Amino acid sequence: ETGVTQSPTHLIKTRGQQVTLRCSSQSGHNTVSWYQQALGQGPQFIFQYYREEENGRGNFPPRFSGLQFPNYSSELNVNALELDDSALYLCASSFRSGSRTGELFFGEGSRLTVL
Amino acid sequence: GIQVEQSPPDLILQEGANSTLRCNFSDSVNNLQWFHQNPWGQLINLFYIPSGTKQNGRLSATTVATERYSLLYISSSQTTDSGVYFCAVEARWDGGYNKLIFGAGTRLAVHP
């Protein structure tokens, strides 16, 4: 039990649709990161939010966007869904102090299927 | 960017056996974590170990930062140890942001 919760756990969308995934951070944490994990691969960094601002982005197009709220919860939005967006989306929370992100704790993930 | 290599990619054990998983990384790191991903996809924290040695029950880990590798030891393996083990590293601060870079994982199957 990491204290990081994600919703929904599973969802099915069709190509071209939009999706919003949600994450509640562990109490006391101020940083949220999102990762995409395709089947059989390791998680890939999408972006990180700190103090409600995007603080870094991996190799993902602008149709992947996010928000962090004052209570440190977060959303991941994906527009114009493509078949390759089918994956497990993982949210991680941590406490950032200075330049160090600290230990990351992951939620159970949201499994997205795009048909 | 920093590269993370895990070995072996696949491992099959008989219950009760011991094993060592290795993680090599190509640059200095601020953070190194070991995770176990269960069949439902949850990443479970095993160790936060940028350097030194830690033990937790049947599991232990050692990171030799100067030589850029980390080892995860599993002793007296059980069927519940099955799953994928990931090593993930955070590169030293480069004036921007930090992110965890994951290796490809070691897939462990423990048979009774």
gemmi code that builds the backbone of each chain (N, CA, C; Angstrom):
import gemmi

chains = {
    "A": [
        ("GLU", (0.852, -1.188, 0.000), (0.000, 0.000, 0.000), (0.897, 1.250, 0.000)),
        ("THR", (0.908, 1.962, -1.141), (1.799, 3.111, -1.261), (1.121, 4.417, -0.899)),
        ("GLY", (-0.194, 4.444, -0.822), (-0.903, 5.690, -0.579), (-1.139, 6.481, -1.834)),
        ("VAL", (-0.733, 5.969, -2.969), (-0.967, 6.626, -4.259), (-2.129, 5.892, -4.935)),
        ("THR", (-3.171, 6.627, -5.254), (-4.339, 5.994, -5.866), (-4.572, 6.556, -7.258)),
        ("GLN", (-4.970, 5.680, -8.175), (-5.232, 6.072, -9.543), (-6.626, 5.617, -9.960)),
        ("SER", (-7.221, 6.400, -10.859), (-8.519, 6.011, -11.412), (-8.632, 6.501, -12.848)),
        ("PRO", (-9.382, 5.801, -13.681), (-9.941, 4.478, -13.429), (-8.865, 3.408, -13.526)),
        ("THR", (-9.162, 2.191, -13.141), (-8.165, 1.118, -13.206), (-8.079, 0.539, -14.605)),
        ("HIS", (-9.205, 0.486, -15.278), (-9.244, -0.005, -16.656), (-10.194, 0.863, -17.462)),
        ("LEU", (-9.845, 1.067, -18.731), (-10.785, 1.746, -19.605), (-10.471, 1.423, -21.054)),
        ("ILE", (-11.531, 1.487, -21.854), (-11.435, 1.212, -23.284), (-11.935, 2.431, -24.041)),
        ("LYS", (-11.131, 2.886, -24.990), (-11.485, 4.038, -25.818), (-11.281, 3.665, -27.281)),
        ("THR", (-11.828, 4.480, -28.159), (-11.599, 4.275, -29.577), (-10.658, 5.352, -30.105)),
        ("ARG", (-10.018, 5.023, -31.190), (-9.049, 5.930, -31.806), (-9.674, 7.300, -32.055)),
        ("GLY", (-8.930, 8.363, -31.734), (-9.414, 9.723, -31.922), (-10.072, 10.334, -30.698)),
        ("GLN", (-10.483, 9.489, -29.744), (-11.106, 10.011, -28.533), (-10.069, 10.630, -27.601)),
        ("GLN", (-10.568, 11.203, -26.512), (-9.721, 11.817, -25.505), (-9.927, 11.067, -24.182)),
        ("VAL", (-8.894, 11.053, -23.342), (-9.000, 10.360, -22.052), (-8.347, 11.200, -20.957)),
        ("THR", (-8.908, 11.120, -19.763), (-8.329, 11.764, -18.580), (-8.112, 10.714, -17.503)),
        ("LEU", (-6.897, 10.627, -17.008), (-6.539, 9.707, -15.929), (-6.200, 10.543, -14.700)),
        ("ARG", (-6.547, 10.014, -13.520), (-6.388, 10.782, -12.289), (-5.500, 10.063, -11.289)),
        ("CYS", (-4.864, 10.875, -10.446), (-3.913, 10.340, -9.475), (-3.960, 11.173, -8.207)),
        ("SER", (-4.041, 10.502, -7.077), (-3.928, 11.181, -5.782), (-2.598, 10.810, -5.159)),
        ("SER", (-1.818, 11.821, -4.799), (-0.475, 11.577, -4.267), (-0.512, 11.059, -2.845)),
        ("GLN", (0.617, 10.507, -2.439), (0.789, 10.125, -1.046), (0.867, 11.390, -0.198)),
        ("SER", (0.283, 11.324, 0.983), (0.290, 12.471, 1.885), (1.720, 12.946, 2.158)),
        ("GLY", (1.937, 14.268, 2.040), (3.255, 14.836, 2.311), (4.138, 14.963, 1.093)),
        ("HIS", (3.710, 14.381, -0.019), (4.501, 14.463, -1.245), (4.105, 15.687, -2.057)),
        ("ASN", (5.085, 16.269, -2.804), (4.824, 17.489, -3.558), (5.109, 17.346, -5.047)),
        ("THR", (5.488, 16.164, -5.486), (5.871, 15.970, -6.891), (5.136, 14.755, -7.442)),
        ("VAL", (4.630, 14.905, -8.652), (3.944, 13.802, -9.318), (4.593, 13.559, -10.668)),
        ("SER", (4.862, 12.308, -10.977), (5.411, 11.934, -12.278), (4.478, 10.929, -12.923)),
        ("TRP", (4.415, 10.953, -14.234), (3.597, 9.991, -14.986), (4.507, 9.175, -15.892)),
        ("TYR", (4.202, 7.885, -15.975), (4.971, 6.964, -16.803), (4.006, 6.139, -17.655)),
        ("GLN", (4.479, 5.777, -18.849), (3.726, 4.877, -19.728), (4.490, 3.559, -19.815)),
        ("GLN", (3.785, 2.453, -19.634), (4.424, 1.160, -19.747), (3.701, 0.324, -20.795)),
        ("ALA", (4.355, 0.129, -21.919), (3.817, -0.761, -22.958), (4.082, -2.205, -22.545)),
        ("LEU", (3.327, -3.105, -23.116), (3.416, -4.516, -22.756), (4.831, -5.054, -22.961)),
        ("GLY", (5.382, -5.655, -21.915), (6.685, -6.278, -22.018), (7.869, -5.335, -21.922)),
        ("GLN", (7.614, -4.074, -21.607), (8.689, -3.092, -21.524), (8.729, -2.447, -20.149)),
        ("GLY", (9.809, -1.719, -19.893), (9.894, -0.937, -18.666), (9.134, 0.372, -18.820)),
        ("PRO", (8.734, 0.969, -17.707), (8.027, 2.260, -17.777), (8.874, 3.346, -18.426)),
        ("GLN", (8.210, 4.216, -19.181), (8.864, 5.350, -19.845), (8.306, 6.641, -19.256)),
        ("PHE", (9.200, 7.568, -18.941), (8.834, 8.846, -18.344), (8.046, 9.700, -19.329)),
        ("ILE", (6.864, 10.204, -18.875), (6.071, 11.108, -19.701), (6.369, 12.556, -19.291)),
        ("PHE", (6.054, 12.896, -18.049), (6.384, 14.214, -17.505), (6.256, 14.212, -15.988)),
        ("GLN", (6.728, 15.305, -15.406), (6.724, 15.477, -13.955), (6.131, 16.831, -13.613)),
        ("TYR", (5.371, 16.898, -12.538), (4.804, 18.150, -12.073), (5.292, 18.446, -10.665)),
        ("TYR", (5.708, 19.703, -10.487), (6.197, 20.173, -9.190), (5.664, 21.586, -9.014)),
        ("ARG", (5.049, 21.856, -7.883), (4.458, 23.182, -7.615), (3.508, 23.599, -8.730)),
        ("GLU", (2.717, 22.634, -9.163), (1.658, 22.836, -10.153), (2.159, 23.206, -11.550)),
        ("GLU", (3.439, 23.019, -11.811), (3.974, 23.304, -13.135), (4.683, 22.083, -13.700)),
        ("GLU", (4.605, 21.926, -15.010), (5.346, 20.851, -15.646), (6.831, 21.120, -15.482)),
        ("ASN", (7.529, 20.137, -15.006), (8.929, 20.301, -14.628), (9.855, 19.405, -15.433)),
        ("GLY", (9.400, 18.940, -16.552), (10.222, 18.086, -17.385), (9.327, 17.156, -18.163)),
        ("ARG", (9.713, 16.825, -19.373), (8.902, 15.989, -20.250), (9.802, 14.993, -20.958)),
        ("GLY", (9.328, 13.800, -21.093), (10.027, 12.806, -21.881), (9.677, 12.953, -23.354)),
        ("ASN", (9.961, 11.922, -24.124), (9.760, 11.972, -25.569), (8.310, 11.647, -25.937)),
        ("PHE", (7.403, 12.519, -25.523), (5.977, 12.338, -25.805), (5.436, 13.612, -26.446)),
        ("PRO", (4.493, 13.463, -27.401), (3.987, 14.636, -28.126), (3.095, 15.508, -27.250)),
        ("PRO", (2.794, 16.725, -27.724), (1.979, 17.675, -26.945), (0.559, 17.186, -26.664)),
        ("ARG", (0.067, 16.196, -27.409), (-1.293, 15.719, -27.104), (-1.342, 14.998, -25.750)),
        ("PHE", (-0.175, 14.733, -25.161), (-0.105, 14.273, -23.773), (0.086, 15.521, -22.906)),
        ("SER", (-0.857, 15.799, -22.045), (-0.757, 16.968, -21.191), (-1.208, 16.605, -19.788)),
        ("GLY", (-0.911, 17.498, -18.842), (-1.271, 17.183, -17.470), (-1.549, 18.410, -16.639)),
        ("LEU", (-1.969, 18.140, -15.424), (-2.217, 19.181, -14.437), (-1.815, 18.654, -13.077)),
        ("GLN", (-1.355, 19.561, -12.217), (-1.203, 19.233, -10.802), (-2.003, 20.265, -10.030)),
        ("PHE", (-2.768, 19.824, -9.062), (-3.652, 20.699, -8.307), (-3.007, 21.091, -6.976)),
        ("PRO", (-3.554, 22.136, -6.309), (-2.952, 22.577, -5.032), (-2.832, 21.480, -3.987)),
        ("ASN", (-3.697, 20.476, -4.043), (-3.578, 19.367, -3.078), (-2.609, 18.292, -3.584)),
        ("TYR", (-1.889, 18.599, -4.655), (-0.854, 17.737, -5.243), (-1.413, 16.552, -6.010)),
        ("SER", (-2.736, 16.432, -6.127), (-3.272, 15.418, -7.019), (-2.999, 15.848, -8.460)),
        ("SER", (-3.203, 14.935, -9.389), (-2.783, 15.213, -10.759), (-3.695, 14.538, -11.762)),
        ("GLU", (-3.701, 15.062, -12.969), (-4.389, 14.454, -14.104), (-3.434, 14.316, -15.275)),
        ("LEU", (-3.647, 13.238, -16.029), (-2.980, 13.050, -17.316), (-4.066, 13.036, -18.368)),
        ("ASN", (-3.932, 13.892, -19.362), (-4.882, 13.957, -20.467), (-4.182, 13.546, -21.755)),
        ("VAL", (-4.860, 12.729, -22.526), (-4.336, 12.335, -23.831), (-5.418, 12.611, -24.870)),
        ("ASN", (-5.107, 13.449, -25.842), (-6.042, 13.781, -26.918), (-5.748, 12.951, -28.151)),
        ("ALA", (-6.737, 12.872, -29.028), (-6.557, 12.211, -30.330), (-5.878, 10.860, -30.159)),
        ("LEU", (-6.491, 9.992, -29.372), (-5.890, 8.696, -29.044), (-5.517, 7.904, -30.293)),
        ("GLU", (-4.358, 7.248, -30.198), (-3.874, 6.358, -31.245), (-3.780, 4.947, -30.674)),
        ("LEU", (-3.738, 3.972, -31.580), (-3.678, 2.575, -31.128), (-2.457, 2.333, -30.230)),
        ("ASP", (-1.330, 2.983, -30.565), (-0.095, 2.792, -29.803), (-0.148, 3.389, -28.403)),
        ("ASP", (-1.202, 4.141, -28.113), (-1.346, 4.681, -26.756), (-1.847, 3.622, -25.773)),
        ("SER", (-2.236, 2.471, -26.288), (-2.653, 1.377, -25.409), (-1.480, 0.971, -24.524)),
        ("ALA", (-1.667, 1.071, -23.216), (-0.563, 0.831, -22.286), (-1.080, 0.928, -20.866)),
        ("LEU", (-0.187, 0.617, -19.924), (-0.449, 0.858, -18.506), (0.145, 2.224, -18.159)),
        ("TYR", (-0.669, 3.107, -17.612), (-0.209, 4.438, -17.229), (-0.041, 4.479, -15.719)),
        ("LEU", (1.165, 4.807, -15.303), (1.536, 4.768, -13.897), (1.817, 6.169, -13.374)),
        ("CYS", (1.269, 6.460, -12.222), (1.519, 7.717, -11.536), (2.442, 7.432, -10.364)),
        ("ALA", (3.382, 8.328, -10.132), (4.300, 8.176, -9.000), (4.375, 9.479, -8.233)),
        ("SER", (4.362, 9.387, -6.932), (4.528, 10.600, -6.129), (5.819, 10.514, -5.324)),
        ("SER", (6.358, 11.678, -5.011), (7.607, 11.749, -4.258), (7.689, 13.100, -3.577)),
        ("PHE", (8.665, 13.217, -2.680), (8.901, 14.507, -2.036), (10.206, 15.062, -2.577)),
        ("ARG", (10.094, 16.182, -3.262), (11.278, 16.810, -3.834), (11.838, 17.830, -2.857)),
        ("SER", (13.147, 17.720, -2.633), (13.842, 18.674, -1.777), (15.059, 19.164, -2.530)),
        ("GLY", (15.075, 20.439, -2.879), (16.175, 20.969, -3.677), (16.198, 20.322, -5.035)),
        ("SER", (17.327, 19.726, -5.384), (17.477, 19.136, -6.709), (17.159, 17.647, -6.742)),
        ("ARG", (16.787, 17.087, -5.596), (16.597, 15.635, -5.542), (15.117, 15.281, -5.492)),
        ("THR", (14.718, 14.359, -6.372), (13.312, 13.971, -6.447), (12.907, 13.078, -5.286)),
        ("GLY", (13.837, 12.316, -4.745), (13.496, 11.425, -3.648), (12.910, 10.115, -4.125)),
        ("GLU", (12.577, 9.268, -3.185), (12.051, 7.944, -3.494), (10.668, 8.079, -4.103)),
        ("LEU", (10.442, 7.358, -5.204), (9.152, 7.372, -5.877), (8.287, 6.218, -5.412)),
        ("PHE", (6.990, 6.506, -5.250), (5.999, 5.502, -4.886), (4.919, 5.511, -5.962)),
        ("PHE", (4.617, 4.321, -6.500), (3.714, 4.226, -7.641), (2.325, 3.761, -7.219)),
        ("GLY", (1.345, 4.248, -7.977), (-0.003, 3.737, -7.859), (-0.141, 2.431, -8.630)),
        ("GLU", (-1.358, 1.882, -8.628), (-1.586, 0.586, -9.260), (-1.750, 0.688, -10.769)),
        ("GLY", (-1.862, 1.912, -11.277), (-1.913, 2.092, -12.711), (-3.314, 2.114, -13.289)),
        ("SER", (-3.407, 2.729, -14.459), (-4.637, 2.734, -15.255), (-4.320, 2.060, -16.579)),
        ("ARG", (-5.029, 0.965, -16.851), (-4.751, 0.222, -18.087), (-5.691, 0.708, -19.173)),
        ("LEU", (-5.108, 1.342, -20.195), (-5.870, 1.929, -21.299), (-5.761, 1.039, -22.528)),
        ("THR", (-6.887, 0.726, -23.114), (-6.942, 0.015, -24.382), (-7.596, 0.918, -25.410)),
        ("VAL", (-6.916, 1.112, -26.531), (-7.461, 1.934, -27.612), (-7.784, 1.020, -28.791)),
        ("LEU", (-9.055, 1.039, -29.192), (-9.498, 0.170, -30.287), (-9.661, 0.961, -31.577)),
    ],
    "B": [
        ("GLY", (21.808, 10.215, -22.923), (21.259, 10.036, -21.598), (21.790, 8.769, -20.945)),
        ("ILE", (21.491, 8.641, -19.689), (21.979, 7.494, -18.924), (21.337, 6.197, -19.427)),
        ("GLN", (22.147, 5.139, -19.481), (21.671, 3.820, -19.916), (21.610, 2.889, -18.709)),
        ("VAL", (20.582, 2.054, -18.685), (20.406, 1.093, -17.590), (20.238, -0.290, -18.199)),
        ("GLU", (21.096, -1.201, -17.805), (21.036, -2.571, -18.331), (20.848, -3.552, -17.187)),
        ("GLN", (19.882, -4.442, -17.340), (19.623, -5.446, -16.314), (19.925, -6.831, -16.861)),
        ("SER", (20.421, -7.671, -15.982), (20.688, -9.060, -16.371), (20.434, -9.983, -15.185)),
        ("PRO", (20.011, -11.251, -15.451), (19.634, -11.733, -16.773), (18.248, -11.216, -17.164)),
        ("PRO", (17.871, -11.297, -18.417), (16.530, -10.870, -18.810), (15.436, -11.811, -18.297)),
        ("ASP", (15.752, -13.084, -18.216), (14.795, -14.083, -17.726), (15.506, -15.033, -16.777)),
        ("LEU", (14.766, -15.491, -15.780), (15.344, -16.370, -14.765), (14.258, -17.324, -14.284)),
        ("ILE", (14.587, -18.602, -14.282), (13.652, -19.623, -13.775), (14.324, -20.310, -12.600)),
        ("LEU", (13.634, -20.365, -11.478), (14.181, -20.961, -10.264), (13.239, -22.001, -9.692)),
        ("GLN", (13.836, -22.925, -8.967), (13.060, -23.850, -8.142), (12.881, -23.193, -6.777)),
        ("GLU", (11.725, -23.370, -6.206), (11.468, -22.805, -4.877), (12.587, -23.177, -3.912)),
        ("GLY", (13.046, -22.169, -3.171), (14.121, -22.413, -2.210), (15.494, -22.005, -2.717)),
        ("ALA", (15.621, -21.778, -4.015), (16.914, -21.399, -4.582), (17.211, -19.933, -4.312)),
        ("ASN", (18.491, -19.585, -4.455), (18.936, -18.198, -4.311), (19.249, -17.625, -5.691)),
        ("SER", (19.201, -16.309, -5.808), (19.514, -15.689, -7.098), (20.073, -14.289, -6.896)),
        ("THR", (20.781, -13.828, -7.922), (21.341, -12.475, -7.937), (20.960, -11.800, -9.241)),
        ("LEU", (20.352, -10.627, -9.141), (19.987, -9.827, -10.300), (20.928, -8.628, -10.343)),
        ("ARG", (21.333, -8.256, -11.550), (22.314, -7.188, -11.693), (21.748, -6.024, -12.491)),
        ("CYS", (22.204, -4.825, -12.113), (21.815, -3.593, -12.801), (23.081, -2.775, -13.020)),
        ("ASN", (23.402, -2.515, -14.285), (24.533, -1.651, -14.626), (23.999, -0.323, -15.152)),
        ("PHE", (24.644, 0.765, -14.787), (24.228, 2.071, -15.273), (25.454, 2.852, -15.742)),
        ("SER", (25.203, 3.763, -16.678), (26.315, 4.331, -17.451), (26.835, 5.665, -16.916)),
        ("ASP", (26.198, 6.213, -15.872), (26.633, 7.525, -15.379), (26.340, 7.617, -13.885)),
        ("SER", (26.839, 8.674, -13.278), (26.592, 8.879, -11.848), (25.108, 9.112, -11.589)),
        ("VAL", (24.643, 8.636, -10.429), (23.208, 8.718, -10.141), (22.961, 9.341, -8.767)),
        ("ASN", (21.797, 10.018, -8.679), (21.324, 10.554, -7.404), (20.516, 9.515, -6.644)),
        ("ASN", (19.854, 8.655, -7.405), (18.836, 7.788, -6.837), (18.861, 6.467, -7.592)),
        ("LEU", (18.717, 5.381, -6.890), (18.545, 4.078, -7.533), (17.496, 3.320, -6.736)),
        ("GLN", (16.520, 2.801, -7.428), (15.467, 2.041, -6.763), (15.300, 0.694, -7.446)),
        ("TRP", (14.962, -0.303, -6.656), (14.559, -1.621, -7.141), (13.063, -1.771, -6.878)),
        ("PHE", (12.370, -2.297, -7.898), (10.933, -2.525, -7.796), (10.628, -3.971, -8.190)),
        ("HIS", (9.536, -4.473, -7.642), (8.952, -5.737, -8.079), (7.587, -5.409, -8.662)),
        ("GLN", (7.375, -5.796, -9.922), (6.065, -5.568, -10.526), (5.258, -6.856, -10.449)),
        ("ASN", (4.142, -6.793, -9.764), (3.332, -8.002, -9.604), (2.480, -8.243, -10.858)),
        ("PRO", (1.818, -9.388, -10.938), (1.053, -9.708, -12.158), (-0.052, -8.696, -12.465)),
        ("TRP", (-0.480, -7.908, -11.506), (-1.522, -6.921, -11.728), (-0.950, -5.560, -12.154)),
        ("GLY", (0.367, -5.477, -12.246), (1.001, -4.261, -12.744), (1.513, -3.309, -11.683)),
        ("GLN", (1.221, -3.565, -10.442), (1.666, -2.664, -9.382), (3.178, -2.744, -9.208)),
        ("LEU", (3.821, -1.582, -9.164), (5.255, -1.513, -8.885), (5.434, -1.368, -7.380)),
        ("ILE", (6.050, -2.363, -6.795), (6.228, -2.399, -5.344), (7.671, -2.036, -5.019)),
        ("ASN", (7.828, -1.024, -4.158), (9.174, -0.602, -3.779), (9.881, -1.695, -2.986)),
        ("LEU", (11.085, -2.025, -3.431), (11.902, -2.978, -2.680), (12.996, -2.234, -1.916)),
        ("PHE", (13.772, -1.433, -2.658), (14.878, -0.705, -2.038), (15.065, 0.653, -2.716)),
        ("TYR", (15.398, 1.624, -1.892), (15.882, 2.936, -2.321), (17.343, 2.948, -1.918)),
        ("ILE", (18.246, 2.790, -2.897), (19.616, 2.456, -2.525), (20.616, 3.082, -3.492)),
        ("PRO", (20.821, 4.410, -3.418), (21.813, 5.025, -4.304), (23.252, 4.581, -4.009)),
        ("SER", (23.490, 4.059, -2.802), (24.799, 3.509, -2.476), (24.650, 2.622, -1.248)),
        ("GLY", (25.632, 1.736, -1.036), (25.636, 0.921, 0.170), (24.840, -0.354, 0.052)),
        ("THR", (24.551, -0.939, 1.205), (23.865, -2.229, 1.291), (22.679, -2.120, 2.235)),
        ("LYS", (21.569, -2.741, 1.824), (20.382, -2.797, 2.663), (19.824, -4.215, 2.631)),
        ("GLN", (19.120, -4.573, 3.696), (18.482, -5.891, 3.752), (17.065, -5.737, 4.245)),
        ("ASN", (16.175, -6.561, 3.669), (14.786, -6.578, 4.100), (14.302, -8.016, 3.981)),
        ("GLY", (14.358, -8.737, 5.086), (13.933, -10.137, 5.069), (14.832, -10.985, 4.183)),
        ("ARG", (14.218, -11.669, 3.211), (14.991, -12.533, 2.315), (15.668, -11.757, 1.178)),
        ("LEU", (15.381, -10.484, 1.084), (15.952, -9.666, 0.027), (17.042, -8.762, 0.579)),
        ("SER", (18.054, -8.565, -0.240), (19.067, -7.557, 0.087), (19.557, -6.935, -1.204)),
        ("ALA", (20.145, -5.749, -1.097), (20.643, -5.048, -2.270), (21.925, -4.336, -1.921)),
        ("THR", (22.791, -4.259, -2.919), (24.051, -3.539, -2.780), (24.252, -2.680, -4.003)),
        ("THR", (24.575, -1.410, -3.794), (24.925, -0.523, -4.899), (26.347, -0.035, -4.699)),
        ("VAL", (27.171, -0.250, -5.735), (28.545, 0.271, -5.732), (28.558, 1.414, -6.733)),
        ("ALA", (28.311, 2.616, -6.219), (28.109, 3.768, -7.093), (29.359, 4.085, -7.912)),
        ("THR", (30.528, 3.895, -7.311), (31.775, 4.241, -8.013), (32.006, 3.320, -9.206)),
        ("GLU", (31.457, 2.092, -9.142), (31.613, 1.148, -10.249), (30.338, 1.025, -11.070)),
        ("ARG", (29.322, 1.783, -10.702), (28.099, 1.926, -11.501), (27.352, 0.612, -11.687)),
        ("TYR", (27.104, -0.071, -10.576), (26.249, -1.240, -10.648), (25.543, -1.447, -9.314)),
        ("SER", (24.457, -2.198, -9.399), (23.712, -2.582, -8.209), (23.297, -4.037, -8.358)),
        ("LEU", (23.226, -4.734, -7.229), (22.841, -6.137, -7.196), (21.657, -6.324, -6.256)),
        ("LEU", (20.725, -7.145, -6.679), (19.591, -7.527, -5.835), (19.702, -9.023, -5.571)),
        ("TYR", (19.745, -9.394, -4.302), (19.840, -10.788, -3.906), (18.488, -11.279, -3.390)),
        ("ILE", (18.078, -12.428, -3.890), (16.866, -13.066, -3.378), (17.283, -14.424, -2.814)),
        ("SER", (17.044, -14.629, -1.546), (17.402, -15.912, -0.940), (16.142, -16.711, -0.655)),
        ("SER", (16.298, -18.037, -0.668), (15.195, -18.967, -0.366), (13.922, -18.553, -1.115)),
        ("SER", (14.014, -18.475, -2.428), (12.923, -17.935, -3.243), (11.608, -18.683, -3.022)),
        ("GLN", (10.524, -17.940, -3.162), (9.175, -18.482, -3.026), (8.388, -18.169, -4.300)),
        ("THR", (7.316, -18.911, -4.511), (6.531, -18.700, -5.742), (5.996, -17.277, -5.824)),
        ("THR", (5.751, -16.671, -4.670), (5.252, -15.289, -4.647), (6.305, -14.264, -5.079)),
        ("ASP", (7.550, -14.703, -5.215), (8.595, -13.803, -5.717), (8.522, -13.647, -7.234)),
        ("SER", (7.734, -14.459, -7.893), (7.616, -14.387, -9.350), (7.116, -13.012, -9.790)),
        ("GLY", (7.550, -12.601, -10.971), (7.167, -11.300, -11.502), (8.363, -10.675, -12.188)),
        ("VAL", (8.270, -9.374, -12.420), (9.339, -8.653, -13.089), (10.008, -7.714, -12.090)),
        ("TYR", (11.325, -7.765, -12.077), (12.111, -6.899, -11.195), (12.757, -5.800, -12.033)),
        ("PHE", (12.502, -4.559, -11.639), (13.055, -3.413, -12.346), (14.043, -2.668, -11.462)),
        ("CYS", (15.106, -2.256, -12.111), (16.038, -1.298, -11.545), (15.756, 0.041, -12.229)),
        ("ALA", (15.747, 1.124, -11.469), (15.504, 2.445, -12.043), (16.466, 3.436, -11.408)),
        ("VAL", (17.037, 4.303, -12.222), (18.017, 5.261, -11.717), (17.607, 6.684, -12.072)),
        ("GLU", (18.031, 7.601, -11.243), (17.830, 9.030, -11.475), (19.217, 9.628, -11.666)),
        ("ALA", (19.445, 10.212, -12.828), (20.748, 10.793, -13.119), (20.999, 12.017, -12.243)),
        ("ARG", (22.264, 12.328, -12.086), (22.623, 13.518, -11.314), (21.971, 14.750, -11.920)),
        ("TRP", (21.711, 15.718, -11.068), (21.060, 16.970, -11.456), (21.832, 17.631, -12.591)),
        ("ASP", (21.118, 18.011, -13.648), (21.789, 18.670, -14.762), (21.251, 20.074, -14.982)),
        ("GLY", (20.665, 20.636, -13.924), (20.137, 21.991, -14.022), (18.706, 22.031, -14.500)),
        ("GLY", (18.150, 20.899, -14.820), (16.770, 20.837, -15.297), (15.892, 20.093, -14.322)),
        ("TYR", (15.521, 18.911, -14.688), (14.666, 18.102, -13.842), (15.261, 16.700, -13.779)),
        ("ASN", (14.774, 15.926, -12.862), (15.236, 14.554, -12.749), (14.103, 13.584, -13.021)),
        ("LYS", (14.407, 12.478, -13.603), (13.413, 11.458, -13.896), (14.063, 10.097, -13.658)),
        ("LEU", (13.229, 9.113, -13.386), (13.719, 7.746, -13.246), (13.812, 7.098, -14.619)),
        ("ILE", (14.958, 6.512, -14.916), (15.148, 5.729, -16.125), (15.141, 4.265, -15.721)),
        ("PHE", (14.241, 3.504, -16.319), (14.075, 2.095, -15.968), (14.877, 1.204, -16.903)),
        ("GLY", (15.392, 0.116, -16.344), (15.917, -0.938, -17.174), (14.782, -1.747, -17.784)),
        ("ALA", (15.137, -2.719, -18.590), (14.130, -3.542, -19.270), (13.539, -4.606, -18.362)),
        ("GLY", (14.157, -4.816, -17.197), (13.601, -5.745, -16.222), (14.175, -7.148, -16.316)),
        ("THR", (14.060, -7.872, -15.215), (14.364, -9.311, -15.161), (13.065, -10.027, -14.826)),
        ("ARG", (12.668, -10.945, -15.713), (11.441, -11.706, -15.495), (11.767, -12.981, -14.744)),
        ("LEU", (11.269, -13.088, -13.524), (11.564, -14.213, -12.640), (10.348, -15.112, -12.509)),
        ("ALA", (10.567, -16.393, -12.699), (9.521, -17.389, -12.464), (10.058, -18.392, -11.450)),
        ("VAL", (9.361, -18.533, -10.336), (9.743, -19.487, -9.297), (8.729, -20.613, -9.287)),
        ("HIS", (9.225, -21.829, -9.524), (8.343, -23.000, -9.583), (8.392, -23.793, -8.286)),
        ("PRO", (7.255, -24.361, -7.879), (7.224, -25.146, -6.626), (7.972, -26.458, -6.771)),
    ],
}
model = gemmi.Model(1)
for chain_id, residues in chains.items():
    chain = gemmi.Chain(chain_id)
    for i, (resn, *xyz) in enumerate(residues, 1):
        res = gemmi.Residue()
        res.name, res.seqid = resn, gemmi.SeqId(i, " ")
        for name, pos in zip(("N", "CA", "C"), xyz):
            atom = gemmi.Atom()
            atom.name, atom.element = name, gemmi.Element(name[0])
            atom.pos, atom.b_iso = gemmi.Position(*pos), 0.0
            res.add_atom(atom)
        chain.add_residue(res)
    model.add_chain(chain)
structure = gemmi.Structure()
structure.add_model(model)
structure.setup_entities()
